[in-house]
Amino acid sequence: MLRRAFAIGLLLVGTLVSVQAQWLNHRDPKTPRTADGKPNLAAPAPRFNDKPDMSGVWEAERTSAEEFATGLGPGFAQLQVDFNDVTKHVINVFWGVKPGDEPFTPEGVAAFRRQQGQEPGGAACLPAALPSNVFVLWFKMIQAPGEIVVIPGTGDPPRQIYTDGRRLPRDPEPSWTGHSVGAWEGDTLVVETVGIHPKAALDAFGHPRSEQMRITERYHRRDFGHMDLQITLNDPKYYTRPFDIKTTLTLQADADVLDYVCTENEKDRAHSKS
């Protein structure tokens, strides 16, 4: 467990930054405020072309230190990582599932075993990819006619979600962001993504994805400052059934996502195999 915990630390150190994602002294004039000037996160959600406007900087619900300690065991205290910047789903998409009870196919078991002992992608400064880049730091959504652009705070490439009615490609070229299309079901945005590179593990534990994985995200902005998100991962090659991750996103008012380059001032990769 400690060896894998060390790998988790490398993954996160290779991904996280300590700078706050905000411009100094900037107050967004479009943000509703309470009498004391604080952002009113309970105000009605803004709308764009008769649909909820998903634009904003969002943070996934954080995992408590107590839950991390329970799930990671004694090695948790030895990791020099700010766990306030991540959630449990970055560590393990099957958090809370007893080891050995994951819904692997035989091919999935073999792929998972191949991942063990390999250098985590974050330690090599490779992109985190979906779903991990939703659960690290913050991410920014920009809603425009025909598409939504997502800018991860991890330094991953921007992601384009097309809402212009196009279909997913039949034979997608693998990439770190994949290919995404979105459509509305009432006030819920449903996003389908295929074609994420199989080199992008699902989490720090190395749960694999195959070229067949399809990811469905359901975003529901219930008020100005809160959005419900359900992510369903379906990979019939490696897993016997689809599985879900649910979280609440909170708007980071008056904030922004700043640029971040993983290899800039990076000092940990040289020690990754020690």
C-alpha positions in Angstrom: 0.0 0.0 0.0 2.8 2.4 0.8 4.4 1.9 -2.6 1.2 2.7 -4.3 0.7 5.7 -2.0 4.1 7.0 -3.0 2.9 6.7 -6.6 -0.2 8.6 -5.7 1.9 11.3 -4.3 3.9 11.6 -7.4 0.8 11.7 -9.6 -0.6 14.6 -7.5 2.6 16.5 -7.1 3.0 16.4 -10.9 -0.5 17.8 -11.3 -1.1 20.3 -8.6 -0.2 24.0 -8.3 -0.4 26.1 -5.2 -1.2 29.4 -6.9 -4.8 30.6 -6.4 -6.8 30.7 -9.6 -7.9 34.3 -9.4 -7.1 37.8 -10.5 -6.5 40.2 -7.6 -9.3 42.6 -6.7 -11.6 41.5 -9.6 -15.3 41.4 -8.9 -17.4 40.0 -11.6 -20.2 42.5 -12.3 -22.5 39.7 -13.4 -22.4 37.9 -10.1 -25.5 38.4 -7.8 -24.5 39.5 -4.3 -26.0 39.5 -0.8 -26.3 42.7 1.2 -22.8 42.2 2.6 -21.3 42.0 -0.9 -20.6 38.3 -0.9 -21.6 36.2 -4.0 -25.2 34.9 -3.7 -24.7 31.3 -4.6 -28.4 30.6 -3.9 -29.6 33.0 -6.6 -31.3 31.6 -9.7 -29.1 30.1 -12.4 -28.3 32.4 -15.3 -29.7 31.3 -18.7 -28.3 31.4 -22.2 -30.5 30.8 -25.3 -33.3 29.6 -23.0 -31.0 27.0 -21.3 -29.0 27.2 -18.1 -25.7 28.9 -18.7 -22.9 26.5 -17.5 -20.3 29.2 -17.7 -18.1 29.7 -14.7 -15.2 28.3 -12.7 -16.3 25.1 -10.8 -14.9 23.0 -8.0 -15.9 19.5 -7.2 -16.9 18.6 -3.7 -13.8 17.9 -1.6 -13.1 14.8 0.4 -12.4 15.2 4.1 -9.0 14.4 5.6 -10.7 11.7 7.8 -12.1 9.9 4.7 -8.7 10.1 3.0 -7.1 8.6 6.1 -9.6 5.8 6.3 -9.3 4.9 2.6 -5.6 5.2 2.2 -4.4 3.8 5.5 -1.2 4.6 7.3 0.6 5.8 4.2 -1.7 8.8 4.0 0.2 10.8 6.7 3.5 10.4 4.8 2.3 12.0 1.5 3.5 15.6 1.1 0.4 16.6 -0.9 -2.2 19.2 -0.4 -5.3 16.9 -0.5 -7.6 20.0 -0.4 -6.9 20.3 -4.1 -8.3 16.8 -5.1 -11.2 14.5 -4.3 -11.2 10.7 -3.6 -12.2 10.0 -7.2 -8.8 11.1 -8.4 -7.2 8.5 -6.2 -9.7 5.7 -7.0 -12.8 5.7 -9.2 -13.9 2.7 -7.1 -13.5 4.4 -3.8 -15.3 2.4 -1.1 -15.3 -0.8 -3.2 -13.5 -3.6 -1.6 -10.3 -4.5 -3.5 -11.1 -7.5 -5.7 -14.8 -6.5 -6.1 -14.3 -4.1 -9.0 -16.4 -5.1 -12.0 -13.4 -6.2 -14.1 -13.6 -8.4 -17.2 -10.7 -10.9 -17.6 -9.1 -8.4 -20.0 -9.7 -5.6 -17.5 -7.9 -7.6 -14.7 -4.9 -8.1 -17.0 -4.8 -4.5 -18.0 -5.0 -3.4 -14.4 -2.1 -5.7 -13.5 0.0 -4.2 -16.3 -0.6 -0.8 -14.9 0.7 -1.6 -11.5 4.3 -0.6 -11.0 4.3 1.7 -14.0 5.1 5.4 -13.5 1.9 7.4 -13.0 1.1 9.7 -16.0 1.1 12.8 -13.8 4.7 12.1 -12.7 5.6 12.2 -16.4 3.6 15.4 -16.9 1.1 13.7 -19.1 -2.5 15.0 -19.1 -4.8 13.8 -16.4 -7.8 13.4 -18.8 -11.5 12.9 -18.0 -12.7 12.2 -15.4 -9.6 13.0 -13.2 -9.3 16.6 -14.5 -12.8 17.4 -13.2 -11.8 16.4 -9.7 -8.4 18.3 -9.4 -8.3 22.0 -8.6 -10.9 23.9 -10.5 -12.1 23.9 -14.2 -13.7 26.6 -16.3 -16.7 26.2 -18.6 -17.4 28.8 -21.3 -20.8 28.4 -23.0 -21.1 29.7 -26.6 -23.5 29.1 -29.5 -22.8 25.6 -30.8 -20.2 24.5 -28.2 -19.0 24.6 -24.7 -15.3 24.9 -24.0 -13.8 23.4 -20.8 -10.5 24.6 -19.5 -9.0 22.3 -16.8 -7.0 23.8 -14.0 -4.6 20.9 -14.3 -2.9 22.2 -17.5 -4.6 19.6 -19.6 -5.5 20.8 -23.2 -8.9 22.6 -23.5 -11.8 20.4 -24.3 -14.6 21.2 -26.8 -18.1 19.9 -26.3 -20.1 20.5 -29.5 -23.8 21.3 -29.0 -24.5 22.0 -32.7 -26.2 18.7 -33.3 -23.3 16.8 -34.8 -22.8 13.1 -34.0 -19.8 11.4 -32.4 -17.3 10.1 -34.9 -17.6 6.4 -35.7 -13.9 5.7 -35.6 -12.4 8.4 -33.4 -8.7 9.2 -33.4 -7.5 8.7 -29.8 -6.6 11.9 -28.0 -6.2 13.2 -24.4 -9.5 15.1 -24.5 -11.5 12.7 -26.6 -14.4 13.7 -28.8 -17.5 15.2 -27.0 -21.0 16.1 -28.1 -23.7 17.6 -25.8 -27.5 17.8 -26.0 -30.1 19.1 -23.6 -32.7 17.0 -21.7 -34.8 19.8 -20.2 -32.4 21.8 -18.1 -29.8 19.0 -17.9 -26.8 19.0 -20.2 -25.9 15.5 -21.3 -22.4 15.0 -22.8 -21.2 11.9 -24.5 -17.4 11.4 -24.9 -15.4 8.8 -26.8 -11.9 8.4 -28.1 -9.8 9.2 -25.0 -6.4 7.8 -25.3 -6.1 4.4 -23.5 -2.8 5.6 -21.9 -4.8 7.9 -19.7 -5.6 5.8 -16.6 -8.8 6.6 -14.8 -7.2 7.3 -11.5 -4.0 7.2 -9.4 -4.5 3.5 -8.7 -4.2 2.8 -12.4 -7.6 1.5 -13.2 -7.4 1.3 -17.0 -9.6 2.4 -19.9 -9.8 0.8 -23.3 -10.4 2.4 -26.7 -14.1 1.3 -26.2 -14.8 3.5 -23.2 -17.7 5.9 -23.5 -18.2 8.5 -20.8 -21.6 10.2 -20.2 -21.8 13.4 -18.1 -25.0 14.9 -16.8 -24.8 18.5 -15.6 -27.7 20.2 -13.9 -27.2 23.7 -12.6 -29.8 24.0 -9.9 -29.0 27.6 -8.9 -26.3 30.2 -9.4 -23.6 28.6 -7.3 -24.3 24.8 -7.4 -24.3 22.2 -10.1 -25.1 18.4 -9.8 -22.8 16.2 -11.9 -23.1 12.5 -12.6 -20.4 10.8 -14.7 -21.1 7.3 -16.1 -18.2 5.3 -17.4 -19.0 2.4 -19.7 -16.2 0.2 -21.1 -17.4 -3.3 -22.1 -13.9 -4.5 -22.9 -12.5 -3.9 -19.3 -15.6 -3.7 -17.1 -18.7 -5.9 -16.8 -21.1 -3.0 -16.2 -21.2 0.8 -16.4 -20.4 2.6 -13.1 -21.2 6.1 -11.8 -19.4 8.9 -10.0 -21.6 11.6 -8.5 -20.6 15.0 -7.1 -21.7 18.5 -6.5 -19.9 21.4 -8.2 -19.6 24.7 -6.5 -19.0 28.0 -8.4 -15.8 29.8 -7.5 -17.1 33.3 -7.9 -14.7 36.1 -8.9 -12.1 33.5 -9.8 -10.4 32.2 -13.0 -8.2 29.4 -14.2 -4.6 30.5 -14.8 -2.2 28.8 -17.1 -0.1 26.0 -15.7 2.8 24.0 -17.3 3.6 20.8 -15.5 7.3 20.7 -16.6 8.0 24.2 -15.4 10.1 24.1 -12.3 9.3 20.3 -12.0 11.7 18.5 -9.6 10.0 15.2 -8.8 10.3 13.1 -11.9 14.0 12.4 -11.3 13.0 10.6 -8.1 9.9 8.7 -9.5 11.7 5.3 -9.7 13.6 5.5 -6.5 
